[in-house]
Amino acid sequence: MRDIKFRGKNKDIGWVYGQLAYDINGNTYIIQEVELDSSYGLEETMLFATMWYRVDKETLGQYTGLKDKMEKKYTREI
């Protein structure tokens, strides 16, 4: 299975890379780290974001899987 990666620009630290997420208010986030937790007594394991950054929607891009001759990853706007 192919990993789908995104990037977006955070106003404080610049470009961040990871998984794409939205909240109920329409804010856009890039999640870099998640943690599995099964301590709630449920049969299923829950996934919690432990490191995420709010990014500007206008800067979102998705990694295409291609690289140029300098090994820079290509992205496309979404």
C-alpha positions as CSV (number, residue, x, y, z in Angstrom):
1,M,0.0,0.0,0.0
2,R,1.3,3.5,-0.9
3,D,1.7,6.1,1.7
4,I,-0.2,9.3,0.8
5,K,1.7,12.4,2.1
6,F,0.8,16.0,2.2
7,R,2.5,19.3,2.9
8,G,1.3,22.7,4.0
9,K,2.8,25.9,5.3
10,N,2.5,26.8,9.0
11,K,2.9,30.5,9.7
12,D,5.4,30.0,12.5
13,I,7.7,27.2,11.3
14,G,7.3,27.0,7.6
15,W,6.6,23.8,5.5
16,V,5.4,20.7,7.4
17,Y,4.8,17.2,6.0
18,G,2.5,14.4,7.1
19,Q,-1.2,13.4,6.9
20,L,-4.0,15.8,6.1
21,A,-6.8,16.5,8.6
22,Y,-9.7,19.0,9.1
23,D,-11.6,20.0,12.2
24,I,-15.3,20.8,12.4
25,N,-14.6,24.5,11.9
26,G,-12.9,23.9,8.6
27,N,-9.3,24.5,9.8
28,T,-6.6,22.5,8.1
29,Y,-3.9,20.5,9.9
30,I,-0.9,18.4,9.0
31,I,-0.4,15.5,11.4
32,Q,3.1,14.3,11.9
33,E,2.9,11.8,14.7
34,V,0.1,9.6,16.0
35,E,-0.2,7.3,19.0
36,L,-2.3,4.1,19.4
37,D,-4.3,3.9,22.6
38,S,-6.5,0.9,23.7
39,S,-6.8,1.9,27.4
40,Y,-10.4,2.9,27.2
41,G,-11.7,-0.6,27.5
42,L,-12.9,-0.7,23.9
43,E,-12.4,-3.6,21.6
44,E,-10.9,-1.2,19.0
45,T,-7.7,0.7,19.3
46,M,-8.0,4.5,18.9
47,L,-5.6,6.7,17.1
48,F,-4.6,10.1,18.6
49,A,-2.6,12.8,17.0
50,T,0.3,13.7,19.2
51,M,2.0,16.3,16.9
52,W,0.1,18.4,14.5
53,Y,0.3,21.8,12.9
54,R,-2.3,24.2,11.6
55,V,-1.6,25.1,8.0
56,D,-2.9,27.6,5.5
57,K,-5.4,25.9,3.1
58,E,-3.9,27.8,0.1
59,T,-0.5,26.1,0.6
60,L,-1.7,22.5,0.6
61,G,-0.1,20.0,-1.7
62,Q,0.0,16.2,-2.1
63,Y,3.2,14.3,-2.8
64,T,2.9,12.7,-6.3
65,G,5.5,9.9,-5.7
66,L,7.9,11.5,-8.3
67,K,11.2,13.2,-7.7
68,D,13.3,15.4,-9.9
69,K,17.0,14.7,-10.7
70,M,18.0,16.4,-7.4
71,E,15.8,14.0,-5.5
72,K,13.3,16.9,-4.6
73,K,9.8,15.5,-4.1
74,Y,7.1,16.8,-6.5
75,T,3.8,17.9,-5.1
76,R,0.6,19.0,-6.7
77,E,-1.9,21.5,-5.3
78,I,-5.1,20.1,-3.9
